[in-house]
Amino acid sequence: MNTPVSSVLMFLAAAILGALGQFLYKGGADAADGGLASYVLNPRILTGVVCYIAVMVLFVAAFKRGGSLAVLYPVYASTFIFAALISLAAFGTPIKPINVLGMVLLVGGMYLMGR
């Protein structure tokens, strides 16, 4: 079964939104004071939840168009790359050579899974 490019692009968009959701969760957790209301009513956390809902909608839409799990889920694994880049930009978290190697291996694995 061939995987449509549109399904792959939806999973790529989901990966970016998933990484953004992680960033928003971290920012929201940093701003929360530990009380339940500080989590439930936190705009960053709520926006992160919206990102994850969008991820699930993109998953369903991509699967509806067709495609192989073996192709699509490795694309979503690029979330880790996007999260590292967002963390670098937002928090100054360094990306070490070993991290770059892991990213290269991840992209190589995505390519191989798609073949």
N, C-alpha and C positions, 0 to 999 in steps of 0.2 A: 504494500500500500504506500503510495507516494504521499508525502506530507506537503500540503499547500504552503506556499511562501507566506500567504496571509496568516496562517496559523502560527508559523514561526515568528512573524513580526508581532503577533498578539502576545506570544510568550515572552518576547524580548521586552515589549512594553510592560508586561506584568513583572518582569525582573527588575526593571527600573522603578516601578511603583512599589515593589516589595522592599527594595533598598531604601527608598524614600520613607516608607512606613517604619522601617527599623530606625532610621535617623530621627524621625518624629517621636517614636517611643522613647528613645534615649533622651532627647531634649525634654520631653514631658516628664520622664522619671527624674531628671536632674532638677526640674522646677517644682516637683511635687514635695509636699511636706510630710508625707507618710500617712496622712489620713485618707480614708476611703473617698471622700468628696474631692480631694486634691488629685486623685487619679480619674475618677468617673467624670468630673467636670473639666478636666484639663484639655484646653483646645488643641494642644499638640498631640496628645494621646488620641483624642477623638478624630483628628485629621489622619493620624496613622491608621486607625480602624477603618476609615473611609478608603484609604489606600489599599488595605487588605481586602476589603469588599470588592473594590475594582479589580484586584488581582483574580479573585474567584470568578467574577463576571467574565474577564478576559479568558480564563481557563475554559469555561463552559463554551464561550463563543468559538474559541479555537478548536475545541474538540468537535463541536457541531459542524465545522467546516471540513473536518477530517484530519487525519494525521496519526502518526505513531507516537506512543508514549516514549519509546526509546529515542525518538528524535526530539520531541518537545520538552521533556523534563530536563535533559542536559542543557538546553537553552536557558531554562529558568535558573540553572545553577550559576549563570552569570550574575545573579543577584549579589553573590559574594564579591565580585569585581566592582560592581557599582557601589556597594556598601563601603568598600575600602576607599574608593575615589571620593565619595561624599564625606567620609570620615576625615580624609586628608584635607579636603577643602573647608569643612566646617569646624573641625577640632584640631587640625594640624597633626593628626596621627600619622606617623611616618609609614611609608610603604617600603619595606626592606627588600633586598635582593631575593631572599627566600620566598617572600610574598609574591614577587613578580614571577618567580619560577612556578609557584603554585598556580598563578593566573594563566601562565602559558600552558601548563599541563591541563588546566581546566578547559581552555579554548581548544587545545589539541584533542581532548577527549570528546568535546561537543562535536568537533568535526568528524571524528571517527565514528561516533554513535549515529551521525546523520548519513553515513555512507551505506 
